[in-house]
Amino acid sequence: MSIVATGVGSHSFVKYSAKAWEHGFSSTMTYMNDWFFIPFFMFGWLPILVYSKVRSIPEYFEKRFSPSARFLATILLLLYMIGYIGIGFLTLGKAVIPMLPEAFTLFGSDIEITLMRAIVVIAIITGIYITFGGQTAVIFTDLLQGFILLFAGLMLFAIGVSYVGGFDTFWNLLPQTWKLPLADFNQPSSFNFVGIFWQDAVAGSVGFLFMNQGLIMRFMACRNVNEGRKAAAVNILFILPISAIVVGNAGWIGKAISVASPDIVSPNISPDEIFVVVASIVTSPGIFGFVMAALTAALMSTVDTLINATAAVFINDVYRPAKKFLSKSASDTPDERRELRAARYTSIAITVLGVLAVLAFKNFPTVYEAHGYFHSTLTPPLVVAIFLGVFWKRFTPAAVITTFIGGVALMILGARYPEVLIAPFDHGIAMDPDRPYSYIRALYNTLVCVGVGVTVTFLSSFLERTAKHFSKQMIQGISVLTGVLFFAVLFNLFGLIVSVVFIIITLFFTALSTSYFIPFDEKKTIGYTSWTLKEAKEDFKGSDPNTIPGQIIPVSWEIRDMKQDEIRFSNSDMEKMSANPGDLVYLCDARGWLGGLKSIHSIYGEPHEDEGVVYMNEENAARGIFEEGKILKAEKEM
């Protein structure tokens, strides 16, 4: 349920109700795209996340490619997550503004209520409990909010159908075109099948499944990969269809009311307002308040997770590496108090940046368009890099870094010259001068990133041979020139033709310099490109997994000065679990109602003689969020 709450944000209610109001049941297409890609997540990405022991997506890039790849991935991921937070704030601001007075009096002064002021208040309230509650508060509030938003959405549907006179009346009031499950292939330019697939499925759903640190944190708390797969399957097969009805039904009800009583719901109403308008019409004041509380809960369930996850990415991928770099003599053991304080300050900063991100989206006509533009613009480089990195062992560090730099340059150029660069991929969709190829932009951006990555990979041998003929000083000079050319494209200092030439040079120089400094060894990809659970376990352990059944045992725990990432049990406890050193172990808080929130995946170390006690280092204790004095539960993963 926590996973559902994270995926269903306030923008889901507002934007999908808007599309349901405009296009009927085909609006569910925009919400059901996870079906296409969930198998890749379940059988490719999830085992790697668990058994590679990465704590963040950028960390995966370092282990799979290089520290440079991690640095670039961190920048892109932080932009993505902050933008997502901004979308959430924008949505709730638009939802609550119609319910508020134009101004109020405070200490004798009249204060006008504006969209940005409402968003600031929302952000302050959200930020307070995130900053001081942490991940535990986030997950448990998400659990409650998940139940609330599903119940409220279904209740609104039932009340709305009853309001118009029953399901038969509701169905007959809808125009025939509103009853179709799929949109037309390429019409209209603002909502069509092909555009939805590239924007919402490839850029949106893949980005959410593979890049959303908040969602990934949920799955990593599962006891094993199989349990994570079960959660994903239940979510995609049962919860997702229900959620599609929950978030879209206000638009359908609104259309039926507008046909029967256009004086109650005007056909010219703003699509972003339809959810709040319908909820206020069909419900009593008390129920309306509950529904709006559900909307607020949905916003907070998504935003709180993202803020917390973004802070975690910053600590793990910016704070710790920077601290280690600036203080060479610093201990590898994290300072928990300092990191907690840094995480709280980071949460505050991210909340502020999320509010500022609203400024980039608030001028779009609808939340749906703003969200689509956001997906199309920010997700393709990371989506392509993760996909190719997971499912293609030959994908090189030079290829991924060139994808990030060259792909972004080509995306920027496409945004400036859509009628030249994006038009060849338009699938017959007419270009809207105000929002040129807003849907197909995702296709263009994805294709250029794939093209760059694949081309550089196939040229890897040539690039490595060529790089050997250059000195280190020459390569360093080429790297500086590459940066100059990239910024020339970024700031649009020249026209289309010159920019294209500069980008081609940038692509070649980036690939060449990366090939010089970061040699590729395919053996290092073991454990980070895996198709099966068995392979992932073998890569994790270094030998065949131990499949002998064993007991699940309660243990206490102590911090010991151990540098290895391992958990040490007593001889007798390992006999009970039928475990050997090097086997896989899942350790979690024994309180079942926590649902694996406080847990880690690790390996068995050499045994000791202190029965009923496990030894671990401070990093593992912090990673597992274990509480001093609390009993843990251990089991061997088979």
Number of C-alpha atoms within 10 A of each C-alpha: 18 22 22 24 29 27 21 26 26 28 27 24 31 29 28 29 34 29 24 26 29 19 24 27 23 22 31 24 19 23 24 17 21 20 14 13 15 20 15 17 18 22 17 21 23 26 29 27 22 25 24 22 17 16 19 23 22 26 22 23 25 18 17 26 26 20 18 16 24 22 18 17 26 22 14 17 21 18 18 22 23 24 24 24 28 27 29 27 30 27 28 25 22 23 24 17 18 12 11 12 10 11 12 12 9 8 6 7 9 10 13 12 14 15 18 19 14 18 24 18 12 18 22 14 12 20 24 14 13 23 24 12 13 20 21 14 16 25 24 16 18 25 18 15 27 24 16 19 30 23 15 21 24 17 16 24 22 16 15 26 22 14 17 20 10 13 14 10 15 20 17 11 19 20 14 10 13 21 15 14 14 18 22 13 15 18 15 13 19 17 21 20 17 21 26 26 21 22 27 25 25 25 30 27 27 26 23 20 22 21 21 24 23 28 22 22 19 18 22 24 22 23 22 20 22 15 13 19 20 13 17 18 17 11 17 19 11 10 15 21 14 15 26 23 21 24 31 28 31 29 31 33 31 31 28 24 26 20 16 16 13 14 10 14 19 15 17 8 12 13 22 25 20 28 28 22 20 24 24 17 16 23 18 11 12 8 16 19 14 16 23 20 16 23 30 21 24 30 29 30 32 28 31 30 29 25 30 26 24 28 26 22 22 22 18 18 22 17 17 16 15 12 13 13 11 10 10 9 8 11 10 12 12 13 13 12 9 10 16 15 12 16 23 21 14 20 27 20 14 23 30 17 16 27 24 17 20 25 12 14 20 19 10 13 12 20 25 23 17 20 24 19 20 21 26 26 22 23 25 31 29 27 24 27 22 23 19 20 23 21 16 14 18 18 26 30 30 28 32 35 28 26 30 22 22 27 27 21 26 25 27 17 22 20 18 16 15 20 15 11 17 23 20 11 14 20 12 12 21 15 18 11 9 7 13 19 25 23 27 26 29 31 23 26 28 25 18 22 29 22 15 22 28 19 13 27 21 14 12 23 13 13 21 21 13 13 20 12 10 14 11 14 9 13 19 14 12 17 19 13 15 22 14 14 20 22 12 17 22 15 9 14 12 12 12 17 9 12 21 16 12 19 23 15 17 25 24 16 21 26 31 26 23 25 25 22 15 16 15 21 12 12 8 13 21 16 24 27 25 23 18 13 18 14 20 25 25 18 21 24 21 13 12 13 19 18 12 11 14 16 15 15 17 17 19 17 21 13 14 12 10 15 12 11 14 21 25 22 27 18 17 15 24 23 13 14 19 17 26 17 16 19 24 25 22 22 27 27 25 20 14 10 8 14 14 21 25 22 27 25 25 24 24 21 20 14 19 16 11 14 15 15 19 22 23 22 19 19 18 20 19 16 13 19 17 20 13 11 9 12 17 21 17 22 22 27 24 16
